[in-house]
Amino acid sequence: MKKEHTMSAVLTEEELKAKAVRYLKTQYGEDTVSMDIRSNDVEDGSGVLHVDCRVSVGGSQSDWTKWFTFKNGEVASMRWRMR
């Protein structure tokens, strides 16, 4: 029998990306066109996920480098810089 994931479980990069995509949509109304992980320093649900991404807002696309800070398995904050 497999053990259920707990909040302290290791999050896969796909799960981290999904949470980042959801954060961009709910906080900023951005649709993610693409997202590539540059570095993943998230351990036990906390740390920074550094990505390059392309987002779309109202049909207009733009390229960004973003740093998502995770705490307890959720995005707590984000920094960004246009590429």
RODOKOL-310900 format. One record per residue: x, y, z of N, C-alpha, C, CB in turn; residue number from 0; residue in three letters. Coordinates in steps of 0.1 Angstrom, whole numbers, plus 5000, padded with zeros to 4 digits. Glycine has a CB too. Layout:
RODOKOL-310900
[atom [X; Y; Z]; [X; Y; Z]; [X; Y; Z]; [X; Y; Z]; NUM; "ALA"]
...
END
This chain:
RODOKOL-310900
[atom [5008; 4988; 5000]; [5000; 5000; 5000]; [5009; 5013; 5000]; [4990; 5000; 5012]; 0; "MET"]
[atom [5006; 5022; 4991]; [5014; 5034; 4990]; [5010; 5044; 5001]; [5013; 5040; 4976]; 1; "LYS"]
[atom [5020; 5051; 5006]; [5017; 5061; 5016]; [5012; 5074; 5009]; [5029; 5064; 5024]; 2; "LYS"]
[atom [5002; 5080; 5014]; [4997; 5093; 5009]; [5007; 5104; 5010]; [4983; 5097; 5016]; 3; "GLU"]
[atom [5007; 5113; 5001]; [5016; 5125; 5002]; [5011; 5134; 5013]; [5016; 5133; 4988]; 4; "HIS"]
[atom [5021; 5139; 5020]; [5018; 5149; 5031]; [5023; 5162; 5026]; [5024; 5145; 5045]; 5; "THR"]
[atom [5020; 5173; 5033]; [5024; 5186; 5029]; [5040; 5187; 5028]; [5019; 5197; 5039]; 6; "MET"]
[atom [5047; 5179; 5037]; [5061; 5180; 5037]; [5067; 5170; 5026]; [5066; 5176; 5050]; 7; "SER"]
[atom [5058; 5164; 5018]; [5063; 5155; 5008]; [5071; 5163; 4997]; [5052; 5147; 5001]; 8; "ALA"]
[atom [5080; 5156; 4990]; [5087; 5163; 4980]; [5078; 5166; 4968]; [5099; 5154; 4975]; 9; "VAL"]
[atom [5078; 5178; 4964]; [5070; 5182; 4952]; [5078; 5180; 4940]; [5065; 5197; 4953]; 10; "LEU"]
[atom [5072; 5174; 4930]; [5079; 5172; 4917]; [5080; 5185; 4910]; [5072; 5161; 4908]; 11; "THR"]
[atom [5089; 5186; 4900]; [5090; 5199; 4892]; [5077; 5202; 4885]; [5102; 5198; 4882]; 12; "GLU"]
[atom [5070; 5191; 4880]; [5057; 5193; 4874]; [5047; 5199; 4883]; [5052; 5180; 4868]; 13; "GLU"]
[atom [5047; 5194; 4896]; [5038; 5200; 4906]; [5041; 5214; 4909]; [5038; 5191; 4919]; 14; "GLU"]
[atom [5054; 5217; 4910]; [5058; 5231; 4913]; [5054; 5240; 4901]; [5074; 5232; 4915]; 15; "LEU"]
[atom [5056; 5236; 4889]; [5052; 5244; 4877]; [5037; 5246; 4877]; [5056; 5237; 4864]; 16; "LYS"]
[atom [5029; 5236; 4880]; [5015; 5237; 4881]; [5010; 5247; 4891]; [5008; 5223; 4884]; 17; "ALA"]
[atom [5017; 5247; 4902]; [5014; 5257; 4913]; [5018; 5271; 4908]; [5021; 5254; 4926]; 18; "LYS"]
[atom [5029; 5272; 4901]; [5033; 5285; 4896]; [5024; 5291; 4886]; [5048; 5285; 4891]; 19; "ALA"]
[atom [5019; 5282; 4877]; [5010; 5285; 4866]; [4997; 5290; 4872]; [5008; 5273; 4856]; 20; "VAL"]
[atom [4992; 5283; 4882]; [4979; 5286; 4889]; [4981; 5300; 4896]; [4975; 5275; 4899]; 21; "ARG"]
[atom [4992; 5302; 4902]; [4995; 5315; 4909]; [4994; 5327; 4899]; [5009; 5315; 4916]; 22; "TYR"]
[atom [5001; 5325; 4888]; [5001; 5336; 4877]; [4986; 5338; 4873]; [5009; 5332; 4865]; 23; "LEU"]
[atom [4978; 5328; 4871]; [4965; 5330; 4867]; [4956; 5337; 4877]; [4958; 5316; 4863]; 24; "LYS"]
[atom [4957; 5332; 4890]; [4948; 5337; 4900]; [4953; 5351; 4905]; [4948; 5328; 4912]; 25; "THR"]
[atom [4966; 5354; 4906]; [4971; 5366; 4911]; [4972; 5377; 4901]; [4984; 5364; 4918]; 26; "GLN"]
[atom [4975; 5373; 4888]; [4978; 5383; 4878]; [4969; 5382; 4865]; [4992; 5383; 4874]; 27; "TYR"]
[atom [4961; 5372; 4864]; [4953; 5369; 4852]; [4961; 5366; 4840]; [4945; 5382; 4849]; 28; "GLY"]
[atom [4973; 5360; 4843]; [4982; 5356; 4832]; [4980; 5342; 4828]; [4997; 5358; 4835]; 29; "GLU"]
[atom [4979; 5339; 4815]; [4978; 5326; 4809]; [4993; 5322; 4806]; [4969; 5324; 4797]; 30; "ASP"]
[atom [4998; 5311; 4811]; [5011; 5306; 4808]; [5012; 5299; 4794]; [5017; 5297; 4819]; 31; "THR"]
[atom [5020; 5304; 4785]; [5022; 5298; 4772]; [5033; 5288; 4773]; [5025; 5309; 4761]; 32; "VAL"]
[atom [5044; 5291; 4780]; [5054; 5281; 4782]; [5062; 5285; 4795]; [5064; 5281; 4770]; 33; "SER"]
[atom [5068; 5274; 4801]; [5076; 5277; 4813]; [5087; 5267; 4813]; [5067; 5276; 4826]; 34; "MET"]
[atom [5099; 5272; 4814]; [5111; 5263; 4815]; [5118; 5266; 4828]; [5121; 5266; 4803]; 35; "ASP"]
[atom [5121; 5255; 4836]; [5128; 5257; 4849]; [5142; 5259; 4847]; [5125; 5244; 4858]; 36; "ILE"]
[atom [5148; 5270; 4852]; [5162; 5273; 4852]; [5169; 5267; 4864]; [5164; 5288; 4851]; 37; "ARG"]
[atom [5163; 5268; 4876]; [5168; 5262; 4888]; [5157; 5259; 4897]; [5179; 5270; 4894]; 38; "SER"]
[atom [5158; 5248; 4905]; [5148; 5244; 4915]; [5155; 5242; 4928]; [5141; 5231; 4910]; 39; "ASN"]
[atom [5153; 5252; 4937]; [5159; 5251; 4951]; [5149; 5249; 4961]; [5167; 5264; 4954]; 40; "ASP"]
[atom [5137; 5243; 4957]; [5126; 5240; 4967]; [5129; 5227; 4973]; [5113; 5240; 4959]; 41; "VAL"]
[atom [5130; 5227; 4986]; [5132; 5215; 4994]; [5122; 5214; 5005]; [5146; 5214; 5000]; 42; "GLU"]
[atom [5115; 5203; 5007]; [5105; 5201; 5017]; [5094; 5212; 5016]; [5111; 5201; 5031]; 43; "ASP"]
[atom [5091; 5216; 5003]; [5080; 5226; 5001]; [5084; 5240; 5003]; [5069; 5223; 5011]; 44; "GLY"]
[atom [5096; 5243; 5006]; [5101; 5257; 5007]; [5114; 5260; 4999]; [5103; 5261; 5022]; 45; "SER"]
[atom [5114; 5272; 4994]; [5126; 5275; 4986]; [5122; 5283; 4973]; [5134; 5263; 4982]; 46; "GLY"]
[atom [5131; 5284; 4964]; [5128; 5293; 4952]; [5129; 5284; 4939]; [5139; 5304; 4951]; 47; "VAL"]
[atom [5119; 5286; 4931]; [5118; 5280; 4917]; [5121; 5292; 4908]; [5104; 5273; 4915]; 48; "LEU"]
[atom [5131; 5290; 4900]; [5135; 5301; 4890]; [5132; 5296; 4876]; [5151; 5304; 4891]; 49; "HIS"]
[atom [5123; 5304; 4869]; [5119; 5299; 4856]; [5120; 5310; 4846]; [5104; 5295; 4857]; 50; "VAL"]
[atom [5120; 5306; 4833]; [5118; 5315; 4821]; [5105; 5311; 4816]; [5130; 5314; 4810]; 51; "ASP"]
[atom [5096; 5321; 4814]; [5083; 5318; 4809]; [5078; 5329; 4799]; [5073; 5317; 4821]; 52; "CYS"]
[atom [5068; 5324; 4791]; [5061; 5333; 4782]; [5046; 5333; 4787]; [5062; 5329; 4767]; 53; "ARG"]
[atom [5041; 5345; 4789]; [5027; 5346; 4794]; [5019; 5354; 4784]; [5026; 5352; 4808]; 54; "VAL"]
[atom [5005; 5352; 4784]; [4996; 5359; 4776]; [4986; 5366; 4785]; [4989; 5349; 4766]; 55; "SER"]
[atom [4983; 5379; 4782]; [4973; 5386; 4789]; [4965; 5393; 4778]; [4979; 5396; 4800]; 56; "VAL"]
[atom [4952; 5390; 4777]; [4944; 5397; 4767]; [4949; 5395; 4752]; [4943; 5411; 4770]; 57; "GLY"]
[atom [4956; 5384; 4750]; [4961; 5381; 4736]; [4975; 5386; 4734]; [4951; 5386; 4726]; 58; "GLY"]
[atom [4980; 5394; 4743]; [4994; 5400; 4741]; [5004; 5391; 4749]; [4994; 5414; 4746]; 59; "SER"]
[atom [5014; 5386; 4742]; [5024; 5377; 4749]; [5037; 5385; 4753]; [5027; 5366; 4740]; 60; "GLN"]
[atom [5043; 5381; 4764]; [5056; 5387; 4768]; [5064; 5376; 4775]; [5053; 5399; 4778]; 61; "SER"]
[atom [5077; 5378; 4774]; [5087; 5369; 4780]; [5093; 5374; 4793]; [5099; 5366; 4770]; 62; "ASP"]
[atom [5094; 5365; 4803]; [5098; 5369; 4817]; [5107; 5359; 4823]; [5086; 5371; 4826]; 63; "TRP"]
[atom [5115; 5363; 4832]; [5122; 5355; 4841]; [5115; 5357; 4855]; [5138; 5358; 4842]; 64; "THR"]
[atom [5111; 5346; 4861]; [5104; 5348; 4874]; [5110; 5339; 4884]; [5089; 5345; 4872]; 65; "LYS"]
[atom [5109; 5343; 4897]; [5114; 5336; 4908]; [5102; 5334; 4918]; [5126; 5343; 4915]; 66; "TRP"]
[atom [5097; 5322; 4919]; [5086; 5319; 4928]; [5092; 5314; 4941]; [5077; 5308; 4922]; 67; "PHE"]
[atom [5088; 5321; 4952]; [5092; 5316; 4965]; [5081; 5308; 4971]; [5095; 5328; 4975]; 68; "THR"]
[atom [5084; 5295; 4974]; [5075; 5286; 4980]; [5077; 5285; 4995]; [5076; 5272; 4974]; 69; "PHE"]
[atom [5066; 5284; 5002]; [5066; 5281; 5017]; [5055; 5271; 5019]; [5064; 5294; 5025]; 70; "LYS"]
[atom [5059; 5260; 5026]; [5049; 5250; 5030]; [5042; 5244; 5017]; [5039; 5255; 5040]; 71; "ASN"]
[atom [5049; 5243; 5006]; [5043; 5237; 4994]; [5034; 5246; 4986]; [5035; 5226; 4998]; 72; "GLY"]
[atom [5033; 5259; 4989]; [5025; 5269; 4981]; [5034; 5281; 4978]; [5013; 5273; 4989]; 73; "GLU"]
[atom [5030; 5288; 4967]; [5037; 5300; 4963]; [5034; 5311; 4973]; [5033; 5304; 4948]; 74; "VAL"]
[atom [5044; 5317; 4979]; [5042; 5327; 4989]; [5044; 5341; 4983]; [5052; 5325; 5001]; 75; "ALA"]
[atom [5053; 5342; 4973]; [5056; 5355; 4966]; [5063; 5352; 4953]; [5064; 5364; 4976]; 76; "SER"]
[atom [5065; 5363; 4946]; [5072; 5361; 4933]; [5079; 5374; 4929]; [5062; 5358; 4921]; 77; "MET"]
[atom [5091; 5373; 4924]; [5099; 5384; 4918]; [5099; 5381; 4903]; [5113; 5385; 4923]; 78; "ARG"]
[atom [5101; 5392; 4895]; [5101; 5390; 4880]; [5109; 5400; 4873]; [5087; 5391; 4875]; 79; "TRP"]
[atom [5114; 5397; 4861]; [5122; 5406; 4853]; [5118; 5403; 4838]; [5137; 5405; 4856]; 80; "ARG"]
[atom [5115; 5413; 4831]; [5112; 5410; 4816]; [5125; 5406; 4809]; [5107; 5423; 4810]; 81; "MET"]
[atom [5123; 5396; 4800]; [5134; 5391; 4792]; [5135; 5398; 4779]; [5133; 5376; 4790]; 82; "ARG"]
END
